[in-house]
């Protein structure tokens, strides 16, 4: 279980993470995203969000 303790600041130096760990992180993140968007409800929510973002961008441009 993770707990948040006041006064602690965790910092990770990405340069110290070995390349093979980056590959595992990338692979696992991609697979999680594929599983997430394979659910039609999640895909529908994304499409709605994306349309809203595109509409807002057109207003700014």
TORSEVO-296086 format. One record per atom (N, C-alpha, C, O, CB): residue in three letters; x, y, z; atom name. Coordinates in steps of 0.05 Angstrom, whole numbers. Glycine has a CB too. Layout:
residues N
NODE   res        u        v        w   atom
NODE   ALA        X        Y        Z     CA
...
//
This chain:
residues 61
NODE   res        u        v        w   atom
NODE   UNK       17      -23        0      N
NODE   UNK        0        0        0     CA
NODE   UNK       18       25        0      C
NODE   UNK       38       26       14      O
NODE   UNK      -19        0       25     CB
NODE   UNK       10       44      -16      N
NODE   UNK       25       69      -17     CA
NODE   UNK       13       89        2      C
NODE   UNK      -11       91        5      O
NODE   UNK       26       80      -46     CB
NODE   UNK       30      103       16      N
NODE   UNK       21      125       33     CA
NODE   UNK       36      150       26      C
NODE   UNK       59      149       18      O
NODE   UNK       25      118       63     CB
NODE   UNK       22      172       29      N
NODE   UNK       35      198       24     CA
NODE   UNK       42      210       51      C
NODE   UNK       26      213       69      O
NODE   UNK       16      217        8     CB
NODE   UNK       67      217       53      N
NODE   UNK       77      229       78     CA
NODE   UNK       86      257       71      C
NODE   UNK      102      262       53      O
NODE   UNK      100      212       90     CB
NODE   UNK       77      276       87      N
NODE   UNK       85      304       82     CA
NODE   UNK      115      307       86      C
NODE   UNK      127      294      103      O
NODE   UNK       69      323      101     CB
NODE   UNK      126      324       70      N
NODE   UNK      154      330       73     CA
NODE   UNK      173      312       56      C
NODE   UNK      197      316       55      O
NODE   UNK      162      328      101     CB
NODE   UNK      161      291       44      N
NODE   UNK      178      274       27     CA
NODE   UNK      173      280       -2      C
NODE   UNK      151      284      -11      O
NODE   UNK      171      244       33     CB
NODE   UNK      195      282      -16      N
NODE   UNK      194      288      -45     CA
NODE   UNK      210      267      -59      C
NODE   UNK      235      267      -58      O
NODE   UNK      205      317      -51     CB
NODE   UNK      197      249      -74      N
NODE   UNK      211      228      -88     CA
NODE   UNK      218      238     -116      C
NODE   UNK      200      248     -131      O
NODE   UNK      194      202      -89     CB
NODE   UNK      242      235     -123      N
NODE   UNK      251      243     -150     CA
NODE   UNK      266      219     -163      C
NODE   UNK      282      206     -150      O
NODE   UNK      270      268     -149     CB
NODE   UNK      259      215     -188      N
NODE   UNK      272      193     -203     CA
NODE   UNK      287      205     -226      C
NODE   UNK      277      221     -242      O
NODE   UNK      251      172     -213     CB
NODE   UNK      312      198     -228      N
NODE   UNK      329      208     -250     CA
NODE   UNK      326      188     -273      C
NODE   UNK      337      166     -272      O
NODE   UNK      359      211     -241     CB
NODE   UNK      312      196     -294      N
NODE   UNK      308      178     -317     CA
NODE   UNK      333      167     -329      C
NODE   UNK      334      145     -341      O
NODE   UNK      291      192     -338     CB
NODE   UNK      355      182     -327      N
NODE   UNK      380      173     -339     CA
NODE   UNK      391      149     -325      C
NODE   UNK      408      134     -336      O
NODE   UNK      401      196     -337     CB
NODE   UNK      382      144     -300      N
NODE   UNK      392      121     -285     CA
NODE   UNK      375       95     -290      C
NODE   UNK      382       74     -280      O
NODE   UNK      392      127     -256     CB
NODE   UNK      354       98     -305      N
NODE   UNK      337       74     -311     CA
NODE   UNK      349       59     -335      C
NODE   UNK      353       71     -356      O
NODE   UNK      307       83     -317     CB
NODE   UNK      355       34     -331      N
NODE   UNK      367       18     -353     CA
NODE   UNK      349       16     -377      C
NODE   UNK      324       18     -375      O
NODE   UNK      374      -10     -343     CB
NODE   UNK      361       13     -401      N
NODE   UNK      346       12     -426     CA
NODE   UNK      325      -10     -426      C
NODE   UNK      303       -7     -436      O
NODE   UNK      364       10     -450     CB
NODE   UNK      332      -34     -415      N
NODE   UNK      314      -56     -415     CA
NODE   UNK      289      -50     -399      C
NODE   UNK      267      -61     -405      O
NODE   UNK      328      -81     -405     CB
NODE   UNK      292      -34     -378      N
NODE   UNK      268      -26     -362     CA
NODE   UNK      250       -8     -378      C
NODE   UNK      226      -10     -376      O
NODE   UNK      277      -13     -335     CB
NODE   UNK      262       11     -393      N
NODE   UNK      246       29     -410     CA
NODE   UNK      230       12     -430      C
NODE   UNK      207       18     -435      O
NODE   UNK      264       49     -425     CB
NODE   UNK      243       -8     -441      N
NODE   UNK      229      -25     -461     CA
NODE   UNK      205      -39     -448      C
NODE   UNK      184      -41     -460      O
NODE   UNK      248      -46     -473     CB
NODE   UNK      209      -50     -424      N
NODE   UNK      187      -63     -410     CA
NODE   UNK      164      -43     -404      C
NODE   UNK      141      -49     -407      O
NODE   UNK      197      -76     -383     CB
NODE   UNK      172      -19     -395      N
NODE   UNK      151        1     -389     CA
NODE   UNK      136        9     -414      C
NODE   UNK      111       11     -413      O
NODE   UNK      165       26     -377     CB
NODE   UNK      150       12     -436      N
NODE   UNK      137       19     -461     CA
NODE   UNK      118       -3     -471      C
NODE   UNK       95        2     -479      O
NODE   UNK      158       26     -483     CB
NODE   UNK      128      -28     -470      N
NODE   UNK      112      -51     -478     CA
NODE   UNK       87      -54     -462      C
NODE   UNK       65      -57     -472      O
NODE   UNK      128      -77     -477     CB
NODE   UNK       90      -52     -435      N
NODE   UNK       67      -56     -417     CA
NODE   UNK       47      -33     -419      C
NODE   UNK       23      -37     -418      O
NODE   UNK       77      -58     -389     CB
NODE   UNK       57       -9     -423      N
NODE   UNK       39       14     -426     CA
NODE   UNK       23       12     -452      C
NODE   UNK       -1       17     -452      O
NODE   UNK       55       41     -426     CB
NODE   UNK       36        4     -474      N
NODE   UNK       22        0     -499     CA
NODE   UNK        0      -21     -497      C
NODE   UNK      -22      -18     -506      O
NODE   UNK       42       -8     -521     CB
NODE   UNK        7      -44     -484      N
NODE   UNK      -13      -65     -481     CA
NODE   UNK      -37      -56     -463      C
NODE   UNK      -60      -63     -469      O
NODE   UNK        0      -90     -468     CB
NODE   UNK      -31      -40     -443      N
NODE   UNK      -53      -30     -426     CA
NODE   UNK      -71      -11     -442      C
NODE   UNK      -95      -12     -439      O
NODE   UNK      -41      -15     -401     CB
NODE   UNK      -59        6     -458      N
NODE   UNK      -74       24     -475     CA
NODE   UNK      -92        9     -494      C
NODE   UNK     -115       16     -499      O
NODE   UNK      -56       44     -489     CB
NODE   UNK      -81      -12     -506      N
NODE   UNK      -96      -28     -525     CA
NODE   UNK     -120      -41     -511      C
NODE   UNK     -142      -41     -522      O
NODE   UNK      -78      -50     -538     CB
NODE   UNK     -115      -52     -488      N
NODE   UNK     -138      -64     -473     CA
NODE   UNK     -159      -44     -465      C
NODE   UNK     -183      -49     -468      O
NODE   UNK     -127      -78     -447     CB
NODE   UNK     -150      -20     -457      N
NODE   UNK     -168        1     -449     CA
NODE   UNK     -186       10     -472      C
NODE   UNK     -210       11     -470      O
NODE   UNK     -153       25     -438     CB
NODE   UNK     -174       15     -495      N
NODE   UNK     -189       24     -518     CA
NODE   UNK     -203        2     -533      C
NODE   UNK     -219        8     -552      O
NODE   UNK     -171       39     -537     CB
NODE   UNK     -199      -23     -526      N
NODE   UNK     -214      -45     -538     CA
NODE   UNK     -242      -45     -527      C
NODE   UNK     -260      -57     -540      O
NODE   UNK     -200      -72     -532     CB
NODE   UNK     -247      -33     -505      N
NODE   UNK     -274      -31     -493     CA
NODE   UNK     -289       -8     -508      C
NODE   UNK     -280       15     -507      O
NODE   UNK     -272      -25     -462     CB
NODE   UNK     -311      -15     -520      N
NODE   UNK     -326        6     -536     CA
NODE   UNK     -334       30     -519      C
NODE   UNK     -335       52     -530      O
NODE   UNK     -350       -7     -548     CB
NODE   UNK     -340       26     -494      N
NODE   UNK     -347       49     -477     CA
NODE   UNK     -324       69     -474      C
NODE   UNK     -328       93     -475      O
NODE   UNK     -357       39     -449     CB
NODE   UNK     -300       58     -470      N
NODE   UNK     -277       75     -467     CA
NODE   UNK     -270       89     -493      C
NODE   UNK     -263      112     -493      O
NODE   UNK     -253       59     -458     CB
NODE   UNK     -273       74     -515      N
NODE   UNK     -268       86     -542     CA
NODE   UNK     -287      109     -547      C
NODE   UNK     -280      130     -558      O
NODE   UNK     -269       64     -564     CB
NODE   UNK     -313      104     -540      N
NODE   UNK     -334      124     -545     CA
NODE   UNK     -327      150     -528      C
NODE   UNK     -330      172     -539      O
NODE   UNK     -361      113     -537     CB
NODE   UNK     -320      146     -503      N
NODE   UNK     -313      169     -486     CA
NODE   UNK     -289      184     -498      C
NODE   UNK     -288      209     -498      O
NODE   UNK     -307      160     -458     CB
NODE   UNK     -269      169     -508      N
NODE   UNK     -246      182     -521     CA
NODE   UNK     -254      198     -545      C
NODE   UNK     -246      221     -549      O
NODE   UNK     -225      162     -528     CB
NODE   UNK     -271      186     -562      N
NODE   UNK     -279      200     -587     CA
NODE   UNK     -295      226     -580      C
NODE   UNK     -291      246     -593      O
NODE   UNK     -297      182     -604     CB
NODE   UNK     -311      225     -559      N
NODE   UNK     -326      249     -550     CA
NODE   UNK     -306      270     -541      C
NODE   UNK     -308      293     -548      O
NODE   UNK     -346      242     -528     CB
NODE   UNK     -287      262     -524      N
NODE   UNK     -267      280     -513     CA
NODE   UNK     -251      293     -536      C
NODE   UNK     -246      317     -536      O
NODE   UNK     -248      266     -493     CB
NODE   UNK     -243      276     -555      N
NODE   UNK     -227      286     -578     CA
NODE   UNK     -242      306     -594      C
NODE   UNK     -231      326     -603      O
NODE   UNK     -218      262     -595     CB
NODE   UNK     -268      301     -599      N
NODE   UNK     -284      320     -615     CA
NODE   UNK     -286      346     -600      C
NODE   UNK     -285      368     -612      O
NODE   UNK     -312      308     -619     CB
NODE   UNK     -289      345     -574      N
NODE   UNK     -290      370     -558     CA
NODE   UNK     -264      385     -559      C
NODE   UNK     -263      410     -562      O
NODE   UNK     -297      364     -528     CB
NODE   UNK     -242      371     -558      N
NODE   UNK     -215      384     -560     CA
NODE   UNK     -211      396     -588      C
NODE   UNK     -202      419     -590      O
NODE   UNK     -193      363     -555     CB
NODE   UNK     -219      382     -609      N
NODE   UNK     -217      393     -636     CA
NODE   UNK     -234      418     -639      C
NODE   UNK     -226      437     -652      O
NODE   UNK     -224      372     -656     CB
NODE   UNK     -258      417     -628      N
NODE   UNK     -276      440     -630     CA
NODE   UNK     -265      464     -615      C
NODE   UNK     -266      487     -625      O
NODE   UNK     -304      434     -619     CB
NODE   UNK     -253      459     -592      N
NODE   UNK     -241      481     -576     CA
NODE   UNK     -217      493     -590      C
NODE   UNK     -212      517     -589      O
NODE   UNK     -234      471     -548     CB
NODE   UNK     -202      475     -603      N
NODE   UNK     -178      485     -618     CA
NODE   UNK     -186      503     -641      C
NODE   UNK     -172      522     -647      O
NODE   UNK     -161      461     -627     CB
NODE   UNK     -208      496     -655      N
NODE   UNK     -217      512     -677     CA
NODE   UNK     -225      540     -668      C
NODE   UNK     -222      559     -682      O
NODE   UNK     -241      498     -692     CB
NODE   UNK     -236      541     -644      N
NODE   UNK     -245      567     -633     CA
NODE   UNK     -220      584     -628      C
NODE   UNK     -220      609     -632      O
NODE   UNK     -261      564     -607     CB
NODE   UNK     -199      572     -618      N
NODE   UNK     -174      587     -612     CA
NODE   UNK     -160      596     -637      C
NODE   UNK     -150      618     -638      O
NODE   UNK     -155      570     -595     CB
NODE   UNK     -160      579     -657      N
NODE   UNK     -146      585     -683     CA
NODE   UNK     -162      606     -697      C
NODE   UNK     -154      615     -718      O
NODE   UNK     -142      560     -701     CB
//
